[in-house]
Amino acid sequence: MKAAMQIPASRPDGFEIICTGCDGLGIIFECAEGAPPSTLIKCRHCGGPRGTLGDLRQLSVSGKQDFFEIERGLTPSPLD
C-alpha cells in the first residue's frame, strides 16, 4: 500500500461519506466476506482513502441512517 493510501486504524472523524479529494460519493469495496475491520475503503472516482470497513460498519449502526434521506416535494417551484 502506498504511504498516501495508509490511514490510521482509528480515525476520529470516521468514514468519509463525501470524498474530501474529489467530492465523489462512490466507493470501491474489493474484499472477501469476513474481511477485517482495518480493510481500506477507497473512493471510486479518485482512489483516495475514505475510511476503513470498520468505520463503514460503525456508521451503519450509528443511528444516522436517515441523515442523507431526501424528502420529495420540498423543492420550490420556479414560479415561486
N, C-alpha and C positions, 0 to 999 in steps of 0.2 A: 504494500500500500504506500502511495506517495505521502510524503510528510504533510503536504497541504490537505490531504484527504483524511488525516487522522484527527479524531475528535476525542475529548475526554470521555471516559466511561460514564461519568455522571455530570450532565450539563445542567446548570442552574435554570436555564430557560426551556429545557425540554425539547420536544420535536418542533421543528420549524414548519408550520403549515404552508407558509409562503416563503419561497427561496429568497434569501437576502442577497444572493448574487445576481439573479435574473428575474425575480418576481414571478417565477413559474409555480404552478400548483402540482404538476405531475411528479410521481416518484418512480424509482426503479427498485424493485424488490426481487432480487435474484438470490434466493436461498431456499434450502430444503426445509420441509416441515420439521419442527423441533429445533430450529436454528437458535443459537444462544442470544440473549438479550443485547450483547455487545455488537451484533451484526449491523454493519453500516447501511443506512438507507440513503440513497443518492437522489439528486434532482434529475428528472428525466430530460430536461432541456440542456442544462449546463454541466451536469455531472457533479456538482458541488455537494458536500455533505449536508444533509438535512436533520440528521439525528441518528439514533440507533433504533433497532427493533424494540428494545426495552422502553425507549422514550415513546414510541408509537403505541405500544401496548398500554403504557401508563395514561396516555391521552385518551385512549378508548374507554377507560374505566374512570375517568376524572369527573364525570358529570357534565362535561362540556359538549356533549354530542349535538345539542341544538344550537351551539354557538354560531354556526355559519348557515343555518337554515334561512332560506329566502322566502318571505311571505309574498304571495301573489296579491295583486290588486292594490298595492300601496304606491305604485308608480303614478306620479301626477300626470294628468292629461296634458298634451301640448297646448290645448286651448285654455288651460287654467291660468 
